[in-house]
Amino acid sequence: MPLRLVAVSALVAALGVGGAVIPGLCAESDAPAQPVPVAATMVAEQAQTAPEFVGINNWFNSPPLKLADLRGKVVLVDFWTYGCVNCVNTLPHVTKLYSKYRDRGLVVVGVHTPEFPFEHSASNVQAALKRHGILYPVAQDNNSQTWNAYRNQYWPAQYIIDQNGKIVFQHAGEGQYDEIDRTVARLLSANS
């Protein structure tokens, strides 16, 4: 049996029979995406420097941002798209986190990376920001350049970047809201 066939067979077996939902294809189902099996909180020595925002078509709610200019702050980068049900389900938690910690030094940057052609429209993104009450900066990543720089694969996905510019937490899908909150609070407390 060729190696490729073995790999595909293993993937099918791992997903099981019965229509598993694959995170990142969130428009296919209303079921919450499951977390990616990565270490949620990374050991500081293993943390990698967060990539810069690149290839951004538009910035909403902010002038263009550079991660290098945000050193000393805690940054939550949230990859999403307004047509993804799972992404929309996370937005109340992200906006609540922003409201709770922005005065203490948290910067939230939504990176809107479209999955479908209609999600490339700046006016559609702007309407979604208004509809969901999003006041934090949002970068429109129509060509997936920032998405690719992070090697991201899923909608939604959150990356927490510490004051030194290192990714110290990442999560894909819905959930882990308490852990995200605790991580942000811990990093902000270390800065006070």
BELHUGI-V842928 format. One record per backbone hydrogen bond with DSSP energy under -0.5 kcal/mol. NH is the residue of the N-H (numbers start at 1). CO is the residue of the C=O. If there is no record, write none. Layout:
nh:NH co:CO
nh:NH co:CO
This chain:
nh:6 co:2
nh:7 co:3
nh:8 co:4
nh:9 co:5
nh:10 co:6
nh:11 co:7
nh:12 co:8
nh:13 co:9
nh:14 co:10
nh:15 co:11
nh:16 co:12
nh:22 co:20
nh:23 co:21
nh:24 co:155
nh:25 co:22
nh:28 co:25
nh:29 co:26
nh:38 co:36
nh:42 co:40
nh:42 co:168
nh:46 co:43
nh:47 co:43
nh:47 co:44
nh:48 co:167
nh:50 co:165
nh:57 co:140
nh:58 co:140
nh:60 co:138
nh:69 co:66
nh:70 co:66
nh:70 co:67
nh:71 co:68
nh:72 co:163
nh:73 co:70
nh:74 co:105
nh:75 co:161
nh:76 co:107
nh:77 co:75
nh:77 co:159
nh:78 co:76
nh:78 co:109
nh:79 co:77
nh:79 co:157
nh:80 co:111
nh:84 co:81
nh:85 co:83
nh:88 co:84
nh:89 co:85
nh:90 co:86
nh:90 co:87
nh:91 co:87
nh:92 co:88
nh:93 co:90
nh:94 co:90
nh:95 co:91
nh:96 co:92
nh:97 co:93
nh:98 co:94
nh:99 co:95
nh:100 co:96
nh:101 co:97
nh:102 co:98
nh:104 co:101
nh:105 co:101
nh:105 co:102
nh:106 co:101
nh:107 co:74
nh:108 co:106
nh:109 co:76
nh:110 co:137
nh:111 co:78
nh:112 co:110
nh:112 co:139
nh:113 co:80
nh:113 co:111
nh:114 co:112
nh:119 co:116
nh:120 co:117
nh:121 co:118
nh:125 co:121
nh:126 co:122
nh:127 co:123
nh:128 co:124
nh:129 co:125
nh:130 co:126
nh:131 co:127
nh:132 co:128
nh:133 co:129
nh:133 co:130
nh:134 co:129
nh:135 co:133
nh:137 co:108
nh:138 co:60
nh:139 co:110
nh:140 co:58
nh:141 co:112
nh:141 co:139
nh:142 co:140
nh:143 co:55
nh:144 co:141
nh:146 co:54
nh:148 co:144
nh:149 co:145
nh:150 co:146
nh:151 co:148
nh:152 co:147
nh:156 co:79
nh:157 co:79
nh:158 co:171
nh:159 co:77
nh:160 co:169
nh:161 co:75
nh:161 co:159
nh:162 co:166
nh:165 co:162
nh:167 co:48
nh:168 co:160
nh:168 co:166
nh:169 co:160
nh:170 co:40
nh:171 co:158
nh:173 co:156
nh:174 co:33
nh:180 co:176
nh:181 co:177
nh:182 co:178
nh:183 co:179
nh:184 co:180
nh:185 co:181
nh:186 co:182
nh:187 co:183
nh:188 co:184
nh:189 co:185
nh:190 co:186
nh:191 co:187
nh:192 co:188
nh:192 co:189
